[in-house]
Each structure stands twice: as structure tokens, then as C-alpha cells.
Amino acid sequence: MIPRLLTLWDNVRTSLWALPLAMVVFATLLAVVALRADIDIGSDPVWFLYSGSARQAPQFLGNLVTAMITMATLAISITMVVLTLAAQQLGPRLIRNFMSDWQTQASLGLFTATVVYLLLVLRSVYGDGDDVANLAITIGTALVLASLASLLVFVHHLARAIISDNIIDRVGEALDRDIMRLMAEKDVERPPPSPGQTTATGTIPVVIGGYVQAVDIEALMQHAIDANAFIELQIRPGQHAVPGTPLAHVSPQASAERLAGPVQAAFVIGRTRTAVQDLEFSMHQLVEVALRALSPGINDPFTAIAVLDRLTLSLRLMMARGPALSRFADDKGIVRVVAPVSTFEGLTDAAFNQIRQTAETNPAILIRMADNIGQLLRLAQALHRPALDKHLRLVVNAAGRGIAEEQDRKDLKDIVDATRHALRGNEPALGASRG
């Protein structure tokens, strides 16, 4: 249930309608309360309250509504332009990052809520005779002034939001949060494989095709305990599920038919990937920024280098964490569920492969990639070194094929040689730590 709720929350959080709609509801309630408030200002009106006549109130509110509709239209137009530019230059999958920005949502919500509030108050002031809704009109004026100030902040925020370095940093921070949430601590206790539960004989197929967004492991655990069964999942979050392919293997075979429905219900499958349980999702967003920056139409190696640097920071954080939990045991220590997870090698492949392939003839990118991988290798333990060493060799091979200038090849070779020398010098210490 929790993964399904998290997926729903992620969809709501990355929408432009949720927070504005909540603000519109609040503005409606505020209008009702303000119109019912009876304030007698007498002959000595309070300076901040509306002190006009009942005849002037509709015209005043009408002018405010006209101004606010114009302001809201301007804000929405600016937002659409920014989203279009971001999709063209940085990639359409980054649109969700703009849409999830609470400042953008709050600004659009304030504009929309103010329009709704003013319309409700304007509708009520007609035919009131000599009664003047002083408080309601004053609150409407305050909302318009707040919207005007918010427009300036909103334009400034959108101007900063489209800068590639800010986008890279924001997506990188989201990736780091996902790493801390999905990857376990290094010293967390992991259940060992249970004897006699390594072979699953019953197969549960995929029924609904699409991307696996989340898996409810707790529900699977409970069903496995109730049926005294062992469930081995075949698909992890982020992968594309095709109807008819194996979703899970279950033993004993007699439990497969009984658990088919609960196991299929534990998978949240949708049309798009999300970051709820998919570490590669945010990583692919960063990689897409680099690939578009390296395209002939844009040709911006500085942005691609910034992406490489940010990916390196996230990979370093992964090295400080343990692998994601893949075996789940009950209170008696019996492993009930085994799930595939993203490995460090797979994540490094996602970070470097496409950038290296696209930048095979770009010495600046290959040199920076080799330098960053070398820094990670100096800090890596035995578990992480093979994956990093593989990518360092791939960079060297790509440079040999694609870099024509001898000096550029020499610069890259010097970085690789320095890394190899440092690793040979640290080998005894690394070997001791592994023991």
C-alpha cells in the first residue's frame, strides 16, 4: 500500500494543478468567511480597510479582476515558454522537475486563487444596497498586491530555473535523496540465502504491460508468510514489463496459483517511469542533459562536463552506502522474498555509457570522464573497483578510436597512468581493508 501511495503522491507532487487547486479552495472559503464578517467602521474608518461606497465597490473589484486575469495569463504564458525551452534544450523528461517546483506551483496558485476570490466577492457586492463588504474588499486588495510581488519573484525564479547548472544541481540533489532513501547503510544486517529456497517452480506472468514504478515488498512478505512460500521476483522498478513474461517465480508450485493475484497487485505499473523506487530514473535525466548538450545543434561541452561532475558526486555517495536490499526474511530468519535491484555496475553503466559513446571524438569530455573515474577509483573499495576500472578502460579505448590529436591522447594517458600508479601504491592498504 505504501509504494502505491508514494507513487500517487509523486504524480500529485509533479503536477501543476494540485497546489493551485488547494489554494483556490482556500480562497473560496476565505471569500465566504470575509463576506459574512460584519465590520462597522463608523465615521472614523481604519486606514487599511476599504472605505469606498457600495456603488464604487463593483467597479473597483471589476478593475482588480481584469488586472489579475491579465497577470495570471502572463504568468501562464511565461511558464509555457520556459517549459518549451527546457524541453528543447534539456529534454522533455525534465519537465516534471519544473512542474514539481513548489515556488512555481504556489505562484500560479496565488494568481488563480486571487481571481476566484475577487470573482466571488464581486458577485456578492451587487445588490447589497448600502452595505459595504469592507473586509472582503480589503483582503482582495491585499491578495492583488501579494500577486504583484509574487510575479516579480516568479519571473526571477523561472529565469534562474532554466540555467543548465541550476537544473543539473537540482536533479542531482533529487538523485542523492533517492540514493539515501533506497540504498541501505553499509553495516545493515542482510539475511543470507536460505537453503532449499533457491529454486522456484511456479511462474506468475505479467498481466498489465508498462513500466514498473514500485513494488510493495511488505505486502509480498506477508503473503509469502501466510502461504509458507518463497517468492523470487523477476522484474525490478524501472524495467518495462511485457504481458506474458515472468513476473515472479514461486515455490512450492502449489502456492503459485494462490499467490498470482496478490503478487500482481503488489506491482505498480504505469505508462512512465518514476523516481519512487528507480535510482536510474534521475540518473537518466542528468545523462539526457549531457547528450543534448553534446548534440551538433547545441554543442555545449561545458554543460556535459557539469553533468559528469554531478554524476561523480552521486556515484561517490553510492560508494559510501551499501547495496539496496534484495533479500527479505521473516522473524525466523527465513528468506521469503528475493527481488532484483540496481547494482553499482549497472548504475555506472547508466551514468557513463551513453555520454562516452556520444563524446567519442570529444577530447574534453573523455579527459574529464577519465579524471572523474580516476578520483572515484582512488576512493573505491574492492566491491566497486571492477565497475569503475571497466569504464576507465572503455574511455581509453574510445580515445584511441576517436581522438586525432596526439597531445589530447597524451593528456588522457597521463591521467590514466597517474590513477594506475596511485592504485598500485594503495594496493596493500586496500587489500588489508578487504581482509
C-alpha positions in Angstrom: 0.0 0.0 0.0 2.8 2.4 0.9 4.6 2.2 -2.5 1.3 2.7 -4.3 0.6 5.8 -2.1 4.1 7.1 -2.8 3.6 6.7 -6.5 0.3 8.6 -6.2 2.0 11.3 -4.2 4.8 11.6 -6.8 2.2 12.1 -9.5 0.4 14.8 -7.5 3.7 16.4 -6.4 4.9 16.7 -10.0 1.6 18.3 -11.3 0.8 21.9 -11.8 -2.8 21.6 -10.6 -2.7 20.1 -7.1 -1.3 23.0 -5.1 -3.2 25.7 -7.1 -6.4 23.8 -6.7 -5.9 23.6 -2.9 -5.2 27.4 -2.9 -8.4 28.0 -4.9 -10.4 26.0 -2.4 -8.9 28.0 0.4 -9.7 31.3 -1.4 -13.3 30.2 -1.8 -13.6 29.5 1.9 -11.9 32.8 2.7 -14.3 34.7 0.5 -17.3 33.1 2.2 -15.9 34.0 5.7 -14.9 37.5 4.7 -18.3 38.3 3.2 -20.1 37.1 6.3 -17.9 39.2 8.6 -19.8 42.3 9.7 -17.4 45.2 10.5 -18.8 48.7 11.3 -16.1 51.2 10.6 -18.3 54.2 11.7 -17.3 57.7 10.9 -13.6 57.1 11.7 -12.6 54.3 9.3 -9.4 52.2 9.8 -6.8 53.3 7.4 -6.2 49.9 5.8 -9.8 48.9 5.3 -11.7 49.7 2.2 -13.6 53.0 2.8 -15.4 53.4 -0.5 -19.1 53.4 -1.1 -21.3 50.5 -2.0 -21.8 52.0 -5.5 -18.0 52.2 -6.1 -17.2 48.7 -4.9 -18.3 46.7 -8.0 -16.3 48.9 -10.3 -13.2 48.7 -8.0 -13.4 45.0 -7.8 -14.0 44.7 -11.6 -10.8 46.6 -12.2 -8.9 44.3 -9.9 -10.4 41.2 -11.6 -9.3 42.5 -15.0 -5.8 43.2 -13.8 -5.5 39.8 -12.1 -6.7 37.9 -15.2 -4.1 39.7 -17.3 -1.4 38.9 -14.7 -2.4 35.2 -14.5 -2.4 34.9 -18.3 1.0 36.5 -18.4 2.4 34.1 -15.8 0.9 31.0 -17.5 2.3 32.2 -20.9 5.8 32.7 -19.3 5.6 29.2 -17.8 4.7 27.6 -21.1 7.6 29.4 -22.8 10.0 28.2 -20.2 8.7 24.6 -20.3 9.1 24.6 -24.1 12.6 25.9 -24.0 13.5 23.4 -21.3 12.1 20.5 -23.3 14.0 21.6 -26.4 17.4 22.2 -24.7 17.4 19.9 -21.7 15.0 17.2 -22.6 11.2 16.6 -22.2 11.7 14.2 -19.2 13.0 17.2 -17.2 9.6 18.9 -17.5 8.4 17.0 -14.4 11.2 18.8 -12.4 9.8 22.2 -13.4 6.3 21.1 -12.6 7.3 19.8 -9.2 8.8 23.1 -8.2 6.7 24.4 -5.3 7.5 28.0 -6.0 6.1 27.8 -9.5 3.0 26.0 -8.2 2.5 28.5 -5.4 2.8 31.5 -7.7 0.3 30.1 -10.2 -1.9 29.1 -7.3 -1.8 32.6 -5.9 -2.8 34.2 -9.2 -5.6 31.7 -9.8 -6.9 31.9 -6.2 -6.9 35.7 -6.3 -9.0 35.7 -9.4 -11.5 33.2 -7.9 -11.7 35.2 -4.7 -12.3 38.5 -6.5 -15.0 37.0 -8.7 -16.8 35.6 -5.7 -16.7 38.9 -3.8 -17.7 40.9 -6.9 -20.7 38.6 -7.4 -21.8 39.2 -3.8 -21.4 43.0 -3.7 -24.0 43.6 -6.4 -27.4 44.4 -4.9 -26.2 44.8 -1.3 -27.7 48.3 -1.0 -25.7 50.5 1.3 -23.9 47.6 2.9 -20.2 47.5 2.0 -18.1 44.3 2.4 -15.1 46.3 3.7 -13.1 43.3 5.0 -13.7 41.2 1.9 -12.6 44.0 -0.5 -9.6 44.8 1.6 -8.5 41.2 1.6 -8.9 41.2 -2.2 -6.7 44.3 -2.5 -4.1 42.6 -0.3 -4.2 39.5 -2.5 -3.7 41.6 -5.6 -0.7 43.4 -4.1 0.8 40.0 -3.0 0.3 38.7 -6.5 2.1 41.6 -8.0 5.1 41.0 -5.7 4.9 37.3 -6.4 5.0 38.0 -10.2 8.4 39.6 -9.8 9.7 36.7 -7.7 8.1 34.2 -10.1 9.9 35.7 -13.2 13.2 35.8 -11.4 12.8 32.2 -10.3 11.9 30.9 -13.8 14.9 32.8 -15.2 17.2 31.0 -12.8 15.4 27.7 -13.2 16.2 27.4 -16.9 20.0 27.8 -16.3 21.5 24.4 -17.0 23.8 24.4 -14.0 20.8 25.0 -11.7 18.9 22.2 -13.3 21.8 19.8 -13.0 22.2 20.6 -9.4 18.5 20.2 -8.7 18.2 16.9 -10.4 21.5 15.8 -8.7 20.1 16.6 -5.3 17.0 14.6 -6.1 19.2 11.7 -7.1 21.2 12.0 -3.9 18.0 11.9 -1.8 16.9 8.8 -3.7 20.2 7.2 -3.0 19.9 7.8 0.7 16.4 6.5 0.7 16.8 3.4 -1.5 20.3 2.2 -0.7 20.9 0.7 2.7 23.6 1.6 5.2 26.8 -0.3 4.9 26.5 -2.0 8.2 22.9 -3.1 7.9 22.3 -6.7 8.6 21.5 -8.7 5.4 19.8 -12.1 5.6 21.9 -14.9 4.0 20.4 -17.2 1.3 18.2 -19.8 2.9 18.9 -23.5 2.0 16.2 -25.1 0.0 14.7 -21.9 -1.3 16.9 -21.2 -4.3 14.6 -22.9 -6.8 11.2 -21.6 -7.7 8.9 -23.9 -9.6 5.7 -21.9 -10.2 5.6 -18.9 -12.6 3.4 -15.8 -12.2 3.2 -13.9 -15.5 2.9 -10.2 -16.2 -0.8 -9.2 -16.9 -0.6 -5.4 -17.5 2.2 -4.1 -19.6 4.1 -0.9 -18.8 6.9 0.4 -16.6 7.2 -1.0 -13.1 7.0 2.1 -10.9 7.1 0.5 -7.5 6.9 -2.9 -5.7 5.2 -3.4 -2.4 7.7 -5.7 -0.7 5.9 -5.7 2.7 2.7 -7.0 1.1 4.7 -9.7 -0.7 6.3 -10.7 2.5 3.0 -11.0 4.3 1.5 -13.1 1.5 4.6 -15.3 1.4 4.5 -15.9 5.2 0.8 -16.7 5.1 1.3 -19.3 2.3 4.7 -20.5 3.7 6.1 -19.8 0.3 9.2 -18.3 -1.3 8.8 -15.6 -4.0 11.6 -14.6 -6.4 10.8 -11.5 -8.4 12.0 -11.2 -12.0 11.4 -7.6 -12.7 12.6 -4.5 -10.7 11.3 -0.9 -10.7 12.3 1.0 -13.8 12.1 -2.0 -16.1 9.4 -2.4 -18.8 7.1 -5.3 -18.2 5.6 -7.1 -21.2 2.4 -9.1 -20.7 3.0 -12.8 -20.6 6.7 -12.6 -19.4 7.6 -13.9 -16.0 6.8 -11.5 -13.1 7.8 -13.9 -10.3 8.7 -17.5 -9.5 7.1 -19.1 -6.5 7.8 -22.2 -4.6 6.2 -24.6 -3.8 4.5 -24.8 -7.1 1.1 -25.3 -5.4 1.3 -21.7 -4.0 1.8 -20.1 -7.4 -1.9 -20.1 -8.3 -2.9 -18.9 -4.9 -0.4 -16.0 -4.9 -0.9 -14.9 -8.5 -3.4 -12.2 -7.7 -1.6 -10.8 -4.6 1.8 -10.8 -6.4 0.5 -9.0 -9.4 -1.4 -6.5 -7.2 1.9 -5.7 -5.4 3.4 -4.2 -8.6 2.5 -0.6 -9.5 2.8 -0.5 -13.3 2.2 2.7 -15.3 3.0 4.4 -18.6 6.1 6.3 -17.4 9.0 5.7 -15.1 9.2 7.5 -11.7 11.8 8.0 -9.0 9.8 6.3 -6.3 12.0 3.1 -6.4 14.0 3.7 -9.5 17.5 5.0 -9.0 18.3 5.1 -12.7 15.4 7.5 -13.4 17.1 10.6 -12.1 20.4 9.5 -13.4 19.0 9.2 -16.9 17.6 12.7 -16.6 21.1 14.0 -16.0 22.5 11.9 -18.8 19.9 13.3 -21.2 21.0 16.8 -20.4 24.6 15.9 -21.3 23.5 14.1 -24.5 21.5 17.1 -25.7 24.4 19.4 -24.8 26.7 17.3 -26.9 24.3 17.2 -29.9 25.5 19.1 -33.0 22.7 21.6 -32.8 23.7 22.8 -29.3 27.4 21.8 -28.9 27.8 22.8 -25.3 30.6 20.7 -23.7 30.6 22.8 -20.6 27.1 21.6 -19.7 28.1 18.0 -20.4 31.2 18.4 -18.1 28.9 19.8 -15.4 26.7 16.7 -15.7 29.7 14.4 -15.4 30.9 16.2 -12.3 27.4 15.9 -10.7 27.1 12.2 -11.6 30.5 11.7 -10.0 29.3 13.1 -6.7 26.3 10.9 -6.7 28.4 7.8 -7.5 30.7 8.7 -4.6 27.6 8.8 -2.4 26.6 5.3 -3.7 30.1 4.0 -2.8 29.5 5.2 0.8 26.3 3.3 1.0 25.6 -0.4 0.8 23.7 -2.1 -2.0 19.9 -2.0 -2.0 18.3 -4.8 0.0 17.5 -7.7 -2.3 16.6 -10.5 0.3 13.9 -10.1 2.8 13.5 -12.6 5.7 10.7 -13.1 8.2 11.1 -13.1 12.0 12.5 -16.6 12.0 15.3 -15.6 9.5 13.7 -17.5 6.6 14.1 -15.6 3.3 10.7 -15.2 1.8 11.2 -12.7 -1.0 14.2 -12.1 -3.3 14.0 -9.0 -5.6 16.3 -7.8 -8.3 17.9 -4.4 -7.6 20.1 -1.9 -9.4 23.8 -2.8 -8.9 26.7 -0.3 -8.7 27.9 -1.7 -12.1 24.6 -1.1 -13.7 24.4 2.4 -12.2 27.9 3.3 -13.5 26.8 2.0 -16.9 23.8 4.2 -16.8 26.0 7.2 -15.8 28.8 6.8 -18.3 28.0 4.6 -21.3 25.8 6.9 -23.4 27.9 10.0 -22.7 31.1 8.2 -23.6 29.6 6.8 -26.8 28.3 10.3 -27.8 31.6 12.1 -26.9 33.9 9.6 -28.5 35.5 12.3 -30.7 35.4 15.0 -28.0 38.7 15.0 -26.0 37.5 17.4 -23.3 34.6 15.1 -22.3 36.8 12.0 -22.4 39.5 13.6 -20.4 37.1 14.8 -17.7 35.4 11.4 -17.6 38.8 9.7 -17.1 39.8 12.2 -14.4 36.5 11.7 -12.5 36.6 7.9 -12.8 40.2 8.1 -11.5 39.2 10.1 -8.5 36.4 7.5 -7.7 38.9 4.6 -8.2 41.2 6.1 -5.6 38.4 6.1 -3.1 36.8 2.8 -4.1 36.7 -0.4 -2.2 37.1 -3.9 -3.7 33.3 -4.1 -4.4 33.3 -1.0 -6.6 36.6 -1.1 -8.3 35.8 -3.6 -11.2 33.0 -1.4 -12.5 35.0 1.8 -12.4 38.1 0.1 -13.9 35.9 -1.2 -16.8 34.8 2.3 -17.6 38.3 3.7 -17.4 39.4 1.1 -20.0 36.4 1.9 -22.1 37.3 5.6 -22.1 40.9 4.8 -23.1 39.6 2.6 -26.0 37.2 5.4 -27.1 40.0 7.9 -27.1 42.2 5.6 -29.2 39.5 5.4 -31.8 38.1 8.9 -31.8 40.8 11.5 -30.7 43.0 12.5 -33.5 45.3 15.0 -31.7 48.3 13.3 -30.2 48.6 15.8 -27.3 45.0 15.2 -26.3 45.7 11.4 -26.2 48.8 12.1 -24.1 46.9 14.2 -21.6 44.3 11.4 -21.2 47.1 8.8 -20.9 48.8 10.8 -18.2 45.6 10.9 -16.1 45.1 7.1 -16.5 48.7 6.4 -15.7 48.5 8.6 -12.6 45.4 6.7 -11.5 47.1 3.3 -12.1 50.2 4.4 -10.2 48.1 5.6 -7.2 46.2 2.3 -7.1 49.3 0.3 -7.2 50.7 2.4 -4.3 47.5 1.9 -2.3 47.0 -1.8 -3.1 48.4 -3.2 0.2 46.2 -0.9 2.2 43.2 -1.8 0.1 43.9 -5.4 0.5 44.2 -5.1 4.2 40.9 -3.3 4.5 39.3 -6.1 2.5 40.6 -8.7 4.9 
